[in-house]
Amino acid sequence: MFTGLVEAWVPVVAVRRLAGALDLTVDPGEAIAADLKPGGSLAVNGVCLSVTAVDGTRRSFRVIQETLQRTNLGALRVGDRVNVERALRLGDRLGGHWVQGHVDGVGILRARDSGPGQTVIRVETDRRLTRQMVPKGSICVDGISLTLVRVGPADFTCALIPETLQRTNMGHLPVGSPVNLETDVLAKYVAKLLEAMGGGLDRGKLAEHGYA
């Protein structure tokens, strides 16, 4: 489990492509690497990965086909930089929102408009994901916990403070880049409940399920 509060924006130092998978190596620096033993978890652009190899401050991960199909990790090259966050420990403060590291799909960064004190990004994505979003709700974009400003049928916007732009990839990604998206887990449960109720919610259905 993660919070979406990115700890560092770090370089990709090796990519080895295999049949149906790839080995990805990043260098998160000494402070973060000290906590990452083989088998430990690190969110890389919002994707929960397990450490498979250790070399100094470098950490390697095996990225399987399912992950490659659902995320933007397959497009990474040596020299690219990625957002990283270590998994929560018992007793840690939850400063962002509950992030599982299980990416739901990929969106496209369509615009980044800078204004006084903030930058607004617009991301285009699938309607099945926007149905799980609400204005002022939470969304995880490339591992960053953000607050939704506007939600359209097939896109959404978020406002970013300068600190977020400096500490993550959001200030540097070219428009048109793919970004990993994870919707709020609570929204997924609500969507599943509504689906089980036939897509509608009324007093009768609430009573049937013990809520009235």
N, C-alpha and C positions, 0 to 999 in steps of 0.2 A: 504494500500500500504506500502511496505517495501523496504529496500535497499540491503539486503543481508549482511549487516555489523553486525555480531553477537555481542550483548552487553554482554552476559554472558553465561557460560556453567554451568547449575544448576541441582540439584538433583530432581529426581522423588520421591515424598514422599508417594504417595498413588495411587493405581490402583484398581478400583472397576468395575468388569465385569458384564455387564447387558445383557439382551436378545437383540442382535443386536447392542450393543453400549458399551461404557465404560466411566466411570468418571475418569479423569486423574487429579492429583494434583501435582504441582511443587512448589518449593520455590525459587523464583527469587531474593530474598534479598530485603532489605528495600527500596533502591533507585528506583528499577524498580517497585516493588509492589505499591509504593505510587501513581503511575500514573495509576494503573489498578483497576478501579471500576467494579462492575457487568455490563456486556455488553461490556466492553472494549476488544480490540483485542491484541493478542500476537502471534507472529510467534514462534511455537514450532517445532524444526527440519524442519523449512520452511513451516509449515502448519499453516495457519491463523485460530486461535481458539478464541472463545468468552468466557470471564470470566462468570462462572455461580455461583461461591461461593467464599467468602473471609473469611480467618481465619488467622489473624495476617499478616505475610508476605507470607503466602501460598495462591495460587490461583488455583481454580479448573475449569475444562472444561469438557463439554459433547462432546465426540467424537462419531459421528454417523456412521452407517454401510458404507455409501458411502466413508467416509474418511478412515475408517479402510481398505477398499478394495484397495484404491489407494495409501496408505502410509505405513510407517513402524511403526506407532504409536501403532498398536495392539500388537507388539512384546515387548513393553516396560515393564520393571519390576521395582519394588521398589528398589532404589539404583542406577539405571541407571542415566546417566546425559544427558541433552538435550541442544541444542543451542536455545537461545531465543533472540528475538528482538521486541521492541515495535513498533507500527505503526507510520509512519511518521506524523508529524504535519505540517501545512501550514507554509512555510518559512524555513523548515529544509533543510540542505545541502544534496544533493544526492551524496554520496560518492561511492556507489557500482553501481547497475543498478536497473531498475524498476522490483521489485519482487511483485507479487500479493498474494503470499501465497496459490496459487491454484496448488497443486502438480500434475504433469502430469503422473508420474509413478515412479516405484522403480527400481533402479539399484543395482548392486552388486559390492562392493569394491574388486577388484581382485588383486591389487598390490599397495605397497607403497614403493618407492625406494628413499632412502635418499642420497643426494650428498652435495657438498659444497654450503652452503647458501640456499638450497632449497630442497624440497621433492616433487617428482612427484607421483601422484596417478593415477591409471587406473581403470575406472569404466565400467563395462559391462552393456549394456541396450538394449532396444528394438530398432529396425531399424526405427520405426515410430518417435522416439525421435531424433536419430542421424541425420535424414533428416532435422531437424530444428536447427542444429548446424553448425558452421563454425569455423575454426581456428582463434584465436584472438577474437572470439565472447564471449558472456557471458553465463554462466550456473549457476544455483543455486543448490548446493548440500547440503542437510540437513540444508537449510537456509543460506548457505554461498555463497556469490557472488564470483565466480571464473572465471578466463580467460581460455578458451580452448586452449590447445597447439596443440594436434592432434585429429582429428575426423576420426574414422574408420567406417565401415559399421554397427558394433554392439558394439562399445566401444569408449571411448574417454579418453584423459589424461589432467590433469591440474597440474601446478606447484604451490606449496604453500611455502610461506615464514615462517620462524620459529615463528613469531608472531601469525600467523593463527593457527599453530599447537598447540601453548600453550593456546590460548584463546577459542578453539573450540574442538569438538569431533574428528576432523580429525587426530590428533596426537595419538589417543588412540583406535580408533575402530579396532577390529581384522579384518584381511583380510577375506573376505567372508561375511561381514556384509551387510545388505540391507541399502541403502541410498535413501532419497527422492530427486527427480529431478523435477525442473521446468525450462523449456526452456525459452529463451528470448521472451517476448510477441511480439516484432516486427517480429521475425522469424515466429511466428504463423500466423500473418497477411499476410506475404509474401507467406507462404505455402498455405493459404486459397485462395489467389488471383491466384496463379499458378494452384491450383486445379480447380478453376472456369474457367480458361482459357484452361482447358484440359491437364494440365501438361506441356505445352510448352509456350515459350515466344518469339515472333518474332516481326518484324516491323509492320506487319499487325494488330496483336493483340494490340500492343501499340497504334496504330492509332485509333483502334476501341474503346479503352477506354480513348481516349483524351490525350495520351502522345506523339504524334508525329504529 
